[in-house]
């Protein structure tokens, strides 16, 4: 049999359906029954310094061990370097011949050498010795230039041009000039073959044309001498000779004692021309 018990109370009944569930991690239940986040003493450090707050580090670095600046990178700091904008200048530098005080001592003279002025730049100087920086252009240790105003005149130069100058400084002018090096003109002996008969002595021959004659030679022992001719084969002019008409040459002939054949030749700007000569007595 079921018995129903009724209880009457004054006030409010606390009716609960079961135990209260716990709050999640990091939360706690307050008196009102709700869950609130747990407050943690202090905040979380979010910067990279060594404290644990989240503010900005406001302390000032008072270190005094920063090295002085070396602007020119020569290893000597400002205050020690006599010119911190020029890397050539610092205490202990080797003094160079560059117009500045390299070693910062304000007293070391620049290194110099004694040289002669080489005004024409041909490697040879002249005049008096002067003190200059070694290696500076325009000076030479050799003072044997015979014409320091001409770069084509110095000891050992070629003296083979027709410039009326002593190019090799040997006291002679144009001694190696070959007037026949440039071909031009024409030249021929006035006859094809000359027969001497029985005549011995100097005899004059003529080369016609427009040319320069540079040298003369004969190839036989009885044709003993050949040179440019003057009146009577005396006082011959000096070779080379340039003409637009003719040049006379003088050949000295001796008696060979029998029939003999020889020749004389002229080396000219028009080529070598040869005259056969026959002793036919």
ABEGO torsion letter per residue (X at the ends): XBBBBBBBBBEBBBBBAEBBBBBBBGBBBBAAGBBBBBBBBEBBBABABABABABBBABBBABAABBBBBAAGAGBBBGABABAABAABBBGBBBBBAGBBAAGAGABBBBBBBBBBBAAGAGBBBEBBBBBBBGBBGBBABAABABAABAABBBGBBBABBAGBBAAGAGBBGAABBAAABBBEBBBBABABBBAEABBEBBBBBBBEBBBBABBBBABAABABBBBBBBGGBGBBBOBBBBAABBBBBBBBBBAGBBBBBBBBBBBAAEBBBBBBBBAX
